[in-house]
Structure formats: structure tokens, C-alpha cells
């Protein structure tokens, strides 16, 4: 029978779950900002940003921002964005 030993210091996965919510929120906002910058000329990414804004993934729900992203994607021929508008 083997014994299991635990470290006294949390590992990377434990730290991710124990991180303060403000730290997680800042990281999510930075990721959304970076994604938005990358989505400037990519219709599929613009559609994805619309979905994120509409549903509150990584940001507060924002129907107006979602519509703006959907419109950008729709103008480039993205049919999913056209449908969501």
C-alpha cells in the first residue's frame, strides 16, 4: 500500500481556482481586448466577439456591442452574424 503525499504549496491548477476574482476578471478583460484587436478584419472573429458580448462571456452582457460586432461581420458576408442581427 502506497501513501499519497501532498505538497503544502498549491500547484498551478490549485492557484487558478484560488485566484482572487478581481485577478481573474482583469485577465478576462485583457483577453477580450486582445481578441477584439485581432478581430478587426476577420468576419468569423467579429462574429465570435458578438456572441461573447451578447452572452456575457468574458465581459458583461452588452447587446449594443454585440450588434456592432455582428454588423461588422455581416458586412463581410458572415451569414451567422446576418441571422443574429
C-alpha positions in Angstrom: 0.0 0.0 0.0 1.5 3.3 -1.0 0.9 6.6 0.7 0.0 9.7 -1.1 1.8 12.9 -0.2 0.5 16.3 -0.8 2.6 19.4 -1.2 1.9 22.2 1.2 2.1 24.8 -1.6 -0.7 24.9 -4.1 0.2 24.0 -7.7 -0.7 25.9 -10.9 -4.2 24.3 -11.1 -5.0 25.0 -7.5 -3.8 28.6 -7.8 -6.0 29.1 -10.8 -9.1 28.1 -8.7 -7.9 30.0 -5.7 -7.1 33.2 -7.5 -8.9 36.3 -6.4 -11.9 37.0 -8.6 -10.6 40.5 -9.4 -7.4 39.0 -10.8 -9.4 36.6 -13.0 -11.6 39.5 -14.2 -8.6 41.5 -15.2 -7.2 38.6 -17.1 -10.5 38.0 -18.9 -10.8 41.7 -19.8 -7.3 41.7 -21.2 -8.1 38.6 -23.3 -11.2 40.2 -24.6 -9.4 43.4 -25.5 -6.7 41.4 -27.3 -9.3 39.3 -29.2 -11.2 42.5 -30.2 -8.0 43.9 -31.6 -7.3 40.8 -33.6 -10.8 40.6 -34.9 -10.7 43.9 -36.8 -10.6 42.3 -40.3 -11.8 38.8 -39.6 -15.5 38.2 -40.0 -15.6 34.9 -38.1 -13.7 36.5 -35.1 -16.0 39.5 -35.2 -19.0 37.2 -35.1 -17.4 35.4 -32.1 -16.9 38.8 -30.3 -20.6 39.4 -30.9 -21.5 36.1 -29.3 -19.3 36.9 -26.4 -20.9 40.4 -25.9 -24.4 39.0 -26.3 -24.0 36.2 -23.8 -21.6 37.9 -21.3 -18.6 35.6 -22.0 -15.6 37.3 -20.5 -17.4 40.6 -20.3 -20.7 42.0 -19.0 -23.7 41.3 -21.4 -23.9 44.2 -23.8 -26.5 43.8 -26.6 -25.4 47.1 -28.3 -21.8 46.0 -28.5 -22.9 42.6 -29.8 -24.9 44.2 -32.5 -21.9 46.3 -33.5 -19.7 43.2 -33.8 -22.4 41.3 -35.7 -22.8 44.2 -38.1 -19.1 44.3 -38.8 -19.1 40.5 -39.5 -22.4 40.7 -41.5 -20.9 43.4 -43.8 -18.2 40.9 -44.7 -20.7 38.2 -45.6 -20.9 36.2 -42.3 -24.3 34.6 -42.5 -24.4 33.7 -38.8 -23.9 37.4 -37.9 -26.6 38.4 -40.5 -29.0 35.9 -38.9 -28.3 37.2 -35.4 -29.0 40.8 -36.4 
